């Protein structure tokens, strides 16, 4: 069987539907990948417990034949710019160190409603101001790729560099970023993955 962390979202959905593996197994494989990927500094906060809880709920819905969301059982990461209720949200800044939002952003609420589970909050340029992911209070993010014959760390791009690095390193099946002037598309390009900026107004900024 293909390694669970090498699947695309579509492949993972197909495997879950066929019963090749459970959502919990999928989440646990990505939690292990997240732990192995810590030297990249892509995550500010890991939330494996939330990912497992969401996966177990997805498995239970599937077992009962209940209606499934479009991302049911899919483990994802979230840029630490989005407020997540009860989970540290820093925007990569010391100013917000210790801030735990009492509410959920609309975008992440939509993800959880669709059945996705959160593996963690990804690193970013402080307050999303940067294009290299070197300005975070939590330290720079490293691109999982290296030049051939050279182990010198490379930047992942920014400001959503943590999200891009996490996806490229197979730590999650997908990740949220934000993009004003290229902050999703540029790090995606640097890390060799697909990054999509939705049409302005398509996603709520709340």
Residue frames as a rotation matrix with the C-alpha (Angstrom) as fourth column:
UNK 1
0.572 0.820 0.000 0.00
0.820 -0.572 0.000 0.00
0.000 0.000 -1.000 0.00
UNK 2
0.051 -0.497 0.866 1.13
0.378 -0.793 -0.477 3.55
0.924 0.351 0.148 -0.72
UNK 3
-0.722 -0.347 -0.598 2.47
0.685 -0.237 -0.689 5.38
0.097 -0.907 0.409 2.33
UNK 4
0.232 0.950 -0.209 -0.44
0.967 -0.249 -0.059 7.30
-0.108 -0.189 -0.976 3.83
UNK 5
0.219 -0.200 -0.955 1.54
0.258 -0.932 0.255 10.54
-0.941 -0.302 -0.152 3.87
UNK 6
-0.837 -0.547 0.007 2.18
0.124 -0.178 0.976 10.27
-0.533 0.818 0.217 0.11
UNK 7
-0.239 0.844 0.479 -1.52
0.952 0.301 -0.054 10.40
-0.190 0.443 -0.876 -0.77
UNK 8
-0.850 0.202 0.487 -3.30
-0.004 -0.926 0.377 13.34
0.527 0.318 0.788 -2.33
UNK 9
-0.660 0.694 0.289 -6.53
-0.597 -0.250 -0.762 14.53
-0.456 -0.675 0.579 -0.71
UNK 10
0.184 0.762 -0.621 -8.51
-0.972 0.235 0.002 12.83
0.147 0.603 0.784 -3.48
UNK 11
-0.251 -0.360 -0.899 -6.60
-0.276 0.916 -0.290 9.56
0.928 0.176 -0.329 -3.02
UNK 12
-0.988 -0.115 0.099 -7.12
-0.119 0.174 -0.978 9.72
0.095 -0.978 -0.186 0.74
UNK 13
-0.291 0.954 0.075 -10.85
-0.874 -0.233 -0.426 10.27
-0.389 -0.190 0.901 0.28
UNK 14
0.232 0.349 -0.908 -11.02
-0.775 0.631 0.044 7.27
0.588 0.693 0.417 -2.06
UNK 15
-0.591 -0.557 -0.584 -9.08
-0.083 0.762 -0.642 5.08
0.802 -0.331 -0.497 0.37
UNK 16
-0.879 0.344 0.331 -11.31
-0.394 -0.132 -0.909 6.06
-0.269 -0.930 0.252 3.26
UNK 17
0.028 0.954 -0.298 -14.42
-0.991 -0.013 -0.136 5.32
-0.134 0.299 0.945 1.20
UNK 18
0.219 -0.013 -0.976 -13.09
-0.509 0.852 -0.126 1.85
0.833 0.524 0.180 0.28
UNK 19
0.938 0.141 0.317 -12.04
-0.347 0.354 0.869 1.10
0.011 -0.925 0.381 3.85
UNK 20
0.478 -0.840 -0.257 -8.36
0.252 0.412 -0.876 0.69
0.842 0.354 0.408 2.96
UNK 21
-0.694 -0.617 -0.371 -7.52
0.575 -0.165 -0.801 2.60
0.433 -0.769 0.470 6.13
UNK 22
0.333 0.807 -0.487 -9.32
0.942 -0.271 0.196 4.60
0.026 -0.524 -0.851 8.79
UNK 23
0.648 -0.053 0.759 -9.30
0.093 -0.985 -0.148 8.34
0.756 0.166 -0.634 9.30
UNK 24
0.914 -0.345 0.215 -7.54
-0.278 -0.146 0.949 7.73
-0.296 -0.927 -0.230 12.61
UNK 25
0.412 -0.796 0.444 -4.76
0.715 0.584 0.384 5.80
-0.565 0.160 0.810 10.86
UNK 26
0.349 -0.233 0.908 -4.46
0.750 -0.512 -0.420 8.65
0.562 0.827 -0.003 8.35
UNK 27
0.844 0.010 0.537 -4.25
-0.244 -0.884 0.400 11.24
0.479 -0.468 -0.743 11.14
UNK 28
0.822 -0.537 0.190 -1.72
-0.031 0.290 0.956 9.25
-0.569 -0.792 0.222 13.15
UNK 29
0.348 -0.707 0.616 0.54
0.929 0.347 -0.127 8.81
-0.124 0.616 0.778 10.10
UNK 30
0.341 -0.178 0.923 0.60
0.409 -0.856 -0.316 12.58
0.846 0.485 -0.220 9.63
UNK 31
0.952 -0.063 0.299 1.18
-0.296 -0.437 0.849 13.21
0.077 -0.897 -0.435 13.33
UNK 32
0.573 -0.791 0.214 4.29
0.520 0.553 0.652 11.03
-0.634 -0.262 0.728 13.10
UNK 33
0.174 -0.485 0.857 5.37
0.924 -0.222 -0.313 12.94
0.342 0.846 0.409 9.99
UNK 34
0.725 0.145 0.674 4.84
-0.018 -0.973 0.229 16.23
0.689 -0.178 -0.703 11.82
UNK 35
0.899 -0.421 0.119 7.01
-0.106 0.054 0.993 15.04
-0.425 -0.905 0.004 14.70
UNK 36
0.298 -0.817 0.493 9.73
0.833 0.475 0.284 13.89
-0.466 0.326 0.822 12.29
UNK 37
0.185 -0.156 0.970 9.55
0.800 -0.550 -0.241 17.22
0.571 0.821 0.023 10.47
UNK 38
0.807 0.202 -0.555 10.14
0.548 -0.605 0.577 19.41
-0.219 -0.770 -0.599 13.55
UNK 39
-0.190 -0.949 -0.252 13.63
0.700 -0.311 0.643 20.48
-0.688 -0.054 0.724 12.39
UNK 40
-0.405 0.098 0.909 11.91
0.807 -0.428 0.406 22.42
0.429 0.898 0.094 9.56
UNK 41
-0.812 0.149 -0.564 10.17
0.338 -0.668 -0.663 24.60
-0.476 -0.729 0.492 12.19
UNK 42
-0.796 0.546 0.261 7.04
0.161 -0.225 0.961 24.60
0.583 0.807 0.091 10.03
UNK 43
0.240 0.926 -0.293 4.66
0.544 0.122 0.830 24.33
0.804 -0.359 -0.474 13.01
UNK 44
-0.429 -0.254 0.867 4.28
-0.530 -0.707 -0.469 26.78
0.732 -0.660 0.169 15.86
UNK 45
-0.335 0.426 0.841 1.69
-0.837 0.276 -0.473 24.68
-0.434 -0.862 0.264 17.70
UNK 46
-0.834 0.079 -0.545 0.95
-0.239 0.840 0.487 20.99
0.497 0.536 -0.682 17.16
UNK 47
-0.281 0.834 0.475 -2.61
-0.920 -0.092 -0.381 19.82
-0.274 -0.544 0.793 17.79
UNK 48
-0.821 -0.130 -0.556 -2.44
-0.363 0.871 0.331 16.08
0.442 0.473 -0.762 17.17
UNK 49
-0.840 0.542 0.028 -5.12
0.270 0.462 -0.845 15.45
-0.471 -0.702 -0.535 19.80
UNK 50
-0.108 0.818 -0.565 -7.59
-0.503 -0.536 -0.678 17.54
-0.857 0.211 0.470 17.80
UNK 51
-0.357 -0.094 -0.930 -6.69
-0.921 0.201 0.333 15.74
0.156 0.975 -0.158 14.60
UNK 52
-0.972 -0.017 -0.234 -7.27
0.018 0.989 -0.148 12.35
0.234 -0.148 -0.961 16.25
UNK 53
-0.582 0.808 -0.091 -10.59
0.124 -0.023 -0.992 13.46
-0.804 -0.588 -0.087 17.76
UNK 54
-0.019 0.556 -0.831 -11.81
-0.829 -0.473 -0.297 14.73
-0.559 0.684 0.470 14.38
UNK 55
-0.607 -0.288 -0.741 -10.66
-0.699 0.637 0.325 11.51
0.378 0.715 -0.588 12.72
UNK 56
-0.961 0.275 0.027 -12.47
0.214 0.803 -0.556 9.32
-0.174 -0.529 -0.831 15.24
UNK 57
-0.234 0.913 -0.333 -15.64
-0.210 -0.382 -0.900 11.37
-0.949 -0.141 0.281 14.71
UNK 58
-0.128 0.115 -0.985 -15.26
-0.984 -0.142 0.111 10.93
-0.128 0.983 0.131 10.94
UNK 59
-0.893 -0.233 -0.385 -14.77
-0.290 0.952 0.096 7.16
0.344 0.197 -0.918 11.32
UNK 60
-0.743 0.666 0.062 -17.87
0.229 0.341 -0.912 7.01
-0.629 -0.664 -0.406 13.51
UNK 61
-0.022 0.745 -0.667 -19.96
-0.640 -0.523 -0.563 8.90
-0.768 0.415 0.489 10.95
UNK 62
-0.387 -0.200 -0.900 -18.73
-0.889 0.341 0.306 6.63
0.246 0.918 -0.310 8.17
UNK 63
-0.998 -0.017 -0.068 -19.53
0.005 0.950 -0.313 3.51
0.070 -0.312 -0.947 10.22
UNK 64
-0.472 0.876 -0.102 -23.05
0.222 0.006 -0.975 4.77
-0.853 -0.483 -0.197 10.94
UNK 65
-0.404 0.294 0.866 -23.61
0.915 0.130 0.383 5.75
0.000 0.947 -0.321 7.31
UNK 66
0.396 0.514 -0.761 -24.24
0.545 -0.798 -0.256 9.35
-0.739 -0.314 -0.597 8.25
UNK 67
0.940 0.004 0.342 -23.76
0.290 -0.541 -0.790 12.22
0.182 0.841 -0.509 5.83
UNK 68
0.188 -0.958 -0.217 -20.09
0.872 0.061 0.486 12.92
-0.453 -0.281 0.846 5.25
UNK 69
0.681 -0.044 -0.731 -18.53
-0.158 -0.983 -0.088 16.32
-0.715 0.176 -0.676 4.59
UNK 70
0.945 -0.278 -0.173 -16.28
-0.167 0.045 -0.985 16.93
0.282 0.959 -0.004 1.58
UNK 71
-0.005 -0.997 0.082 -13.15
-0.607 -0.062 -0.792 16.75
0.795 -0.054 -0.604 3.77
UNK 72
0.801 0.410 0.435 -14.30
-0.587 0.401 0.703 14.13
0.114 -0.819 0.563 6.25
UNK 73
0.872 -0.463 0.162 -11.26
0.309 0.775 0.551 12.55
-0.380 -0.431 0.818 7.90
UNK 74
0.505 -0.708 0.494 -8.69
0.571 -0.155 -0.806 14.69
0.647 0.689 0.326 6.07
UNK 75
0.455 -0.405 -0.793 -5.85
0.762 -0.284 0.582 16.02
-0.461 -0.869 0.179 8.31
UNK 76
0.470 -0.230 0.852 -4.80
0.554 -0.675 -0.488 19.59
0.687 0.701 -0.190 7.52
UNK 77
-0.364 -0.593 -0.718 -2.68
0.908 -0.397 -0.132 22.40
-0.206 -0.700 0.683 8.97
UNK 78
0.689 0.679 0.253 -3.69
0.696 -0.717 0.028 26.03
0.200 0.157 -0.967 9.49
UNK 79
-0.240 -0.749 0.617 -1.55
0.449 -0.650 -0.613 29.14
0.861 0.130 0.493 9.15
UNK 80
-0.302 0.062 -0.951 -1.19
0.953 -0.002 -0.303 30.70
-0.021 -0.998 -0.058 12.60
UNK 81
-0.988 0.089 0.123 -2.85
-0.068 -0.984 0.163 33.85
0.135 0.153 0.979 11.32
UNK 82
-0.204 0.968 -0.143 -6.34
-0.181 0.107 0.978 32.29
0.962 0.226 0.154 11.55
UNK 83
-0.436 0.132 0.890 -8.05
-0.898 -0.139 -0.419 32.42
0.068 -0.981 0.179 14.93
UNK 84
-0.245 0.310 -0.919 -8.79
-0.034 0.944 0.327 28.95
0.969 0.111 -0.221 16.27
UNK 85
0.478 0.564 0.674 -10.94
-0.643 -0.297 0.705 28.76
0.598 -0.771 0.220 19.38
UNK 86
0.924 -0.063 0.378 -9.00
-0.302 0.489 0.819 27.47
-0.237 -0.870 0.432 22.36
UNK 87
0.559 -0.775 0.295 -5.75
0.817 0.575 -0.037 27.08
-0.140 0.262 0.955 20.42
UNK 88
0.035 -0.670 -0.742 -2.76
0.344 -0.689 0.638 29.44
-0.938 -0.277 0.206 20.66
UNK 89
0.600 0.153 0.785 -2.79
0.795 -0.215 -0.567 31.93
0.082 0.965 -0.250 17.77
UNK 90
0.178 -0.685 -0.707 0.33
0.608 -0.488 0.626 34.12
-0.774 -0.541 0.329 17.50
UNK 91
0.991 0.127 0.040 0.54
0.099 -0.510 -0.855 35.42
-0.088 0.851 -0.518 13.91
UNK 92
0.428 -0.902 0.066 4.25
0.741 0.308 -0.597 34.67
0.518 0.304 0.800 14.28
UNK 93
0.023 -0.350 0.936 4.66
-0.155 -0.927 -0.343 37.55
0.988 -0.137 -0.076 16.78
UNK 94
-0.748 -0.348 -0.566 5.77
0.518 0.229 -0.824 37.86
0.416 -0.909 0.009 20.38
UNK 95
-0.782 0.507 0.363 2.98
-0.573 -0.814 -0.098 40.44
0.245 -0.285 0.927 20.79
UNK 96
0.253 0.957 -0.140 0.38
-0.854 0.289 0.434 37.66
0.456 0.010 0.890 20.61
UNK 97
-0.609 -0.507 -0.610 2.39
-0.136 0.825 -0.549 35.05
0.782 -0.251 -0.571 22.52
UNK 98
-0.955 0.270 -0.121 -0.11
0.205 0.307 -0.930 33.41
-0.214 -0.913 -0.348 24.85
UNK 99
-0.489 0.823 -0.289 -3.22
-0.820 -0.547 -0.168 34.62
-0.296 0.155 0.942 22.98
UNK 100
-0.902 0.328 0.280 -5.91
0.363 0.928 0.085 31.93
-0.232 0.178 -0.956 22.87
UNK 101
-0.797 0.602 0.054 -8.92
-0.448 -0.649 0.615 33.12
0.406 0.466 0.786 20.85
UNK 102
-0.654 0.655 0.380 -12.41
-0.188 0.346 -0.919 32.66
-0.733 -0.672 -0.103 22.38
UNK 103
0.516 0.829 -0.216 -13.86
-0.406 0.015 -0.914 32.29
-0.754 0.559 0.344 18.87
UNK 104
-0.111 -0.458 0.882 -13.22
0.575 0.694 0.432 30.49
-0.810 0.555 0.186 15.56
UNK 105
-0.663 -0.141 -0.736 -12.48
-0.466 -0.692 0.552 32.17
-0.587 0.708 0.393 12.24
UNK 106
0.412 0.886 -0.211 -15.11
-0.705 0.164 -0.690 31.60
-0.577 0.433 0.692 9.55
UNK 107
0.187 -0.403 -0.896 -12.63
-0.869 0.358 -0.342 29.85
0.458 0.842 -0.283 7.24
UNK 108
-0.838 -0.543 -0.050 -11.51
-0.451 0.743 -0.495 27.32
0.306 -0.392 -0.867 9.85
UNK 109
-0.384 0.790 0.479 -15.07
-0.514 0.248 -0.821 26.81
-0.767 -0.561 0.310 11.10
UNK 110
0.504 0.553 -0.664 -16.00
-0.852 0.189 -0.489 25.85
-0.145 0.812 0.566 7.54
UNK 111
-0.320 -0.711 -0.627 -13.10
-0.708 0.619 -0.340 23.36
0.629 0.335 -0.701 7.46
UNK 112
-0.924 -0.037 0.381 -14.19
-0.325 0.602 -0.729 21.65
-0.203 -0.797 -0.568 10.68
UNK 113
0.018 0.999 0.046 -17.81
-0.659 0.047 -0.751 21.63
-0.752 -0.016 0.659 9.49
UNK 114
0.432 0.097 -0.897 -16.65
-0.866 0.321 -0.383 19.80
0.251 0.942 0.223 6.36
UNK 115
0.996 0.072 -0.056 -15.01
-0.048 0.938 0.344 17.10
0.077 -0.339 0.937 8.51
UNK 116
0.294 -0.956 0.000 -11.32
0.029 0.009 -1.000 18.11
0.955 0.294 0.030 8.36
UNK 117
0.850 -0.109 -0.515 -9.06
0.527 0.169 0.833 17.74
-0.004 -0.980 0.201 11.40
UNK 118
0.789 -0.537 0.300 -6.34
-0.436 -0.832 -0.342 20.17
0.433 0.139 -0.891 12.52
UNK 119
0.538 -0.708 -0.457 -2.79
0.684 0.684 -0.254 18.83
0.492 -0.175 0.853 12.92
UNK 120
-0.076 -0.607 -0.791 -1.37
0.885 -0.406 0.226 22.19
-0.459 -0.683 0.568 13.98
UNK 121
0.913 0.271 -0.304 -0.82
0.166 -0.930 -0.329 25.91
-0.372 0.250 -0.894 13.39
UNK 122
0.428 -0.772 0.470 1.92
0.897 0.301 -0.323 26.74
0.108 0.560 0.822 10.89
UNK 123
-0.103 -0.655 -0.748 4.72
0.615 -0.633 0.470 29.26
-0.782 -0.412 0.468 11.14
UNK 124
0.574 0.327 0.751 4.72
0.793 -0.450 -0.411 32.49
0.203 0.831 -0.518 9.14
UNK 125
-0.590 -0.648 0.482 6.46
0.514 -0.762 -0.394 35.81
0.622 0.016 0.782 8.69
UNK 126
-0.723 0.276 -0.633 5.41
0.570 -0.281 -0.772 38.00
-0.391 -0.919 0.046 11.62
UNK 127
-0.064 0.854 -0.517 1.87
-0.046 -0.520 -0.853 39.29
-0.997 -0.030 0.072 10.98
UNK 128
0.481 0.233 0.845 2.30
0.704 0.471 -0.531 37.94
-0.522 0.851 0.063 7.42
UNK 129
0.904 -0.234 -0.358 4.74
-0.350 -0.885 -0.307 40.74
-0.245 0.403 -0.882 6.60
UNK 130
-0.133 -0.988 0.077 7.51
-0.656 0.147 0.740 39.10
-0.743 0.048 -0.668 4.59
UNK 131
0.683 0.350 -0.642 8.30
-0.729 0.387 -0.565 36.82
0.051 0.853 0.519 1.69
UNK 132
-0.170 -0.835 -0.523 10.93
-0.613 0.505 -0.608 34.46
0.772 0.217 -0.598 3.13
UNK 133
0.798 0.521 -0.304 9.47
-0.009 0.514 0.858 33.20
0.603 -0.681 0.415 6.44
UNK 134
-0.176 -0.921 -0.347 12.56
0.658 0.152 -0.737 34.47
0.732 -0.359 0.579 8.26
UNK 135
-0.580 -0.065 0.812 10.86
-0.287 -0.916 -0.279 37.19
0.762 -0.395 0.513 10.34
UNK 136
0.470 0.812 -0.345 8.79
0.043 0.369 0.928 34.98
0.882 -0.451 0.139 12.68
UNK 137
0.272 -0.295 0.916 9.33
-0.932 -0.316 0.175 35.38
0.238 -0.902 -0.361 16.42
UNK 138
0.753 0.126 0.646 9.36
-0.384 0.882 0.275 31.58
-0.535 -0.455 0.712 16.48
UNK 139
-0.233 -0.948 0.214 12.35
-0.183 0.260 0.948 31.39
-0.955 0.182 -0.235 14.17
UNK 140
-0.320 0.047 -0.946 12.76
-0.926 -0.227 0.302 30.79
-0.200 0.973 0.117 10.44
UNK 141
0.654 0.504 0.563 11.11
-0.270 0.852 -0.449 27.95
-0.706 0.142 0.694 8.54
UNK 142
-0.522 -0.847 -0.103 13.32
-0.482 0.193 0.854 25.75
-0.704 0.495 -0.509 6.38
UNK 143
0.280 0.510 -0.813 12.31
-0.958 0.204 -0.202 24.52
0.063 0.836 0.546 2.95
UNK 144
0.588 -0.061 0.807 12.25
-0.271 0.925 0.267 20.70
-0.762 -0.376 0.527 2.92
UNK 145
0.915 -0.286 0.284 14.07
0.378 0.362 -0.852 20.79
0.141 0.887 0.439 -0.44
UNK 146
0.351 -0.876 -0.331 17.84
0.006 -0.351 0.936 21.25
-0.936 -0.331 -0.119 -0.84
UNK 147
0.483 -0.340 -0.807 20.07
-0.873 -0.260 -0.413 22.05
-0.069 0.904 -0.422 -3.77
UNK 148
0.949 -0.176 -0.260 21.64
0.094 0.949 -0.300 18.95
0.299 0.260 0.918 -5.28
UNK 149
0.189 -0.946 -0.263 24.89
0.706 0.317 -0.633 18.21
0.683 -0.066 0.728 -3.44
UNK 150
-0.718 -0.373 0.587 24.32
-0.063 -0.806 -0.589 21.02
0.693 -0.460 0.555 -0.91
UNK 151
-0.204 0.643 -0.738 22.61
0.875 0.458 0.157 20.69
0.439 -0.614 -0.656 2.49
UNK 152
-0.986 -0.150 -0.067 22.44
0.165 -0.904 -0.395 24.45
-0.001 -0.401 0.916 3.10
UNK 153
-0.270 0.952 -0.141 18.91
0.717 0.102 -0.689 25.34
-0.642 -0.287 -0.711 4.29
UNK 154
-0.841 0.124 0.526 16.75
0.370 -0.577 0.728 27.22
0.394 0.807 0.439 1.81
UNK 155
-0.768 0.639 -0.044 13.88
-0.436 -0.572 -0.695 29.61
-0.470 -0.514 0.718 2.54
UNK 156
-0.575 0.635 0.515 10.37
0.683 0.720 -0.125 28.28
-0.450 0.280 -0.848 1.86
UNK 157
-0.621 0.414 0.665 9.04
0.277 -0.678 0.681 31.65
0.733 0.607 0.306 0.76
UNK 158
-0.741 0.377 -0.556 6.44
0.550 -0.136 -0.824 33.62
-0.386 -0.916 -0.107 2.66
UNK 159
-0.325 -0.187 0.927 4.47
-0.894 -0.257 -0.366 34.66
0.307 -0.948 -0.083 4.34
UNK 160
0.663 0.684 0.303 2.74
-0.742 0.653 0.152 31.25
-0.094 -0.326 0.941 4.31
UNK 161
-0.102 -0.839 -0.534 6.07
-0.820 0.375 -0.433 29.40
0.563 0.394 -0.726 4.30
UNK 162
-0.670 -0.112 0.734 5.19
-0.630 0.610 -0.481 27.15
-0.394 -0.785 -0.479 7.22
UNK 163
0.369 0.890 0.268 2.07
-0.471 0.427 -0.772 25.92
-0.802 0.159 0.576 5.44
UNK 164
0.665 -0.166 -0.728 3.96
-0.709 0.163 -0.686 25.33
0.233 0.972 -0.010 2.18
UNK 165
-0.432 -0.901 -0.032 6.85
-0.816 0.406 -0.411 23.55
0.384 -0.152 -0.911 3.92
UNK 166
-0.406 0.346 0.846 4.43
-0.599 0.598 -0.532 21.36
-0.690 -0.723 -0.035 5.89
UNK 167
0.718 0.695 -0.047 2.63
-0.458 0.420 -0.784 20.23
-0.525 0.584 0.619 2.73
UNK 168
0.468 -0.613 -0.636 5.87
-0.738 0.125 -0.663 19.70
0.486 0.780 -0.394 0.79
UNK 169
-0.617 -0.740 0.269 7.32
-0.751 0.450 -0.483 17.65
0.236 -0.500 -0.833 3.66
UNK 170
-0.269 0.622 -0.735 4.16
-0.054 0.753 0.656 15.46
0.962 0.217 -0.169 3.73
UNK 171
-0.996 -0.054 -0.069 3.31
0.069 -0.003 -0.998 16.57
0.053 -0.999 0.007 7.24
UNK 172
-0.281 0.954 -0.104 -0.29
-0.096 -0.136 -0.986 17.26
-0.955 -0.267 0.130 6.19
UNK 173
-0.195 0.289 0.937 -2.50
0.877 0.479 0.034 16.66
-0.439 0.829 -0.347 3.17
UNK 174
0.103 0.212 0.972 -3.24
0.654 -0.751 0.094 20.37
0.750 0.626 -0.216 2.78
UNK 175
-0.388 -0.260 -0.884 -2.82
0.868 -0.424 -0.257 23.65
-0.308 -0.867 0.391 4.62
UNK 176
0.758 0.635 0.149 -4.39
0.653 -0.741 -0.158 27.07
0.010 0.217 -0.976 4.81
UNK 177
-0.543 -0.831 -0.121 -2.42
0.827 -0.554 0.094 30.15
-0.145 -0.049 0.988 3.91
UNK 178
0.571 0.659 -0.491 -3.25
0.450 -0.750 -0.484 33.79
-0.687 0.056 -0.724 3.22
UNK 179
-0.358 -0.654 0.666 -2.30
0.907 -0.076 0.413 35.83
-0.220 0.753 0.621 0.17
UNK 180
0.496 0.415 -0.763 -2.35
0.222 -0.910 -0.351 39.59
-0.840 0.004 -0.543 -0.34
UNK 181
0.559 -0.370 -0.742 0.53
-0.772 -0.559 -0.303 39.94
-0.303 0.742 -0.598 -2.77
UNK 182
0.227 -0.455 -0.861 1.67
-0.632 0.604 -0.485 36.37
0.741 0.654 -0.150 -3.34
UNK 183
-0.304 -0.468 0.830 1.91
-0.952 0.110 -0.286 34.91
0.043 -0.877 -0.478 0.17
UNK 184
0.512 0.381 0.770 0.30
-0.330 0.915 -0.233 31.59
-0.793 -0.135 0.594 -0.86
UNK 185
0.999 0.040 -0.036 1.52
-0.047 0.332 -0.942 31.37
-0.025 0.943 0.333 -4.43
UNK 186
0.397 -0.918 -0.010 5.17
-0.743 -0.315 -0.591 32.30
0.539 0.242 -0.807 -3.89
UNK 187
-0.240 -0.524 0.817 5.93
-0.883 0.467 0.040 29.80
-0.403 -0.712 -0.575 -1.08
UNK 188
0.650 0.493 0.578 4.04
-0.178 0.839 -0.514 27.10
-0.739 0.231 0.633 -2.98
UNK 189
0.899 -0.369 -0.236 6.34
-0.255 -0.003 -0.967 27.75
0.356 0.930 -0.097 -5.92
UNK 190
0.053 -0.935 0.350 9.44
-0.948 -0.157 -0.276 27.71
0.313 -0.317 -0.895 -3.70
UNK 191
-0.321 -0.127 0.938 8.38
-0.702 0.697 -0.146 24.39
-0.636 -0.706 -0.313 -2.17
UNK 192
-0.905 -0.163 -0.393 7.25
-0.414 0.555 0.722 22.70
0.100 0.816 -0.570 -5.38
UNK 193
-0.644 0.760 0.087 3.56
0.626 0.589 -0.511 22.34
-0.439 -0.275 -0.855 -4.55
UNK 194
-0.332 0.638 0.695 0.25
0.612 -0.415 0.674 23.83
0.718 0.649 -0.252 -5.71
UNK 195
-0.696 0.181 -0.695 -0.91
0.529 -0.525 -0.667 27.02
-0.486 -0.831 0.270 -4.01
UNK 196
-0.321 0.680 0.659 -4.25
0.784 -0.199 0.588 28.58
0.531 0.706 -0.469 -4.87
UNK 197
-0.938 0.121 -0.324 -5.38
0.088 -0.823 -0.561 32.12
-0.334 -0.555 0.762 -4.11
UNK 198
-0.186 0.944 0.274 -9.18
0.939 0.252 -0.233 32.27
-0.289 0.214 -0.933 -4.17
UNK 199
-0.208 0.252 0.945 -10.92
0.543 -0.774 0.325 35.19
0.814 0.581 0.024 -5.84
UNK 200
-0.978 -0.178 0.112 -11.07
0.025 -0.629 -0.777 38.15
0.209 -0.757 0.619 -3.44
UNK 201
-0.404 0.864 0.301 -14.28
-0.915 -0.387 -0.117 37.98
0.015 -0.323 0.946 -1.41
UNK 202
0.016 0.389 -0.921 -14.74
-0.398 0.848 0.351 34.25
0.917 0.361 0.169 -2.01
UNK 203
-0.094 -0.133 -0.987 -13.53
0.767 0.622 -0.157 33.48
0.634 -0.772 0.043 1.53
UNK 204
0.863 0.472 0.182 -14.62
0.221 -0.676 0.703 35.47
0.455 -0.566 -0.687 4.55
UNK 205
-0.188 -0.941 0.280 -11.90
0.029 -0.290 -0.957 37.50
0.982 -0.172 0.082 6.30
UNK 206
0.496 0.419 0.761 -13.72
-0.725 -0.283 0.628 37.19
0.478 -0.863 0.163 9.66
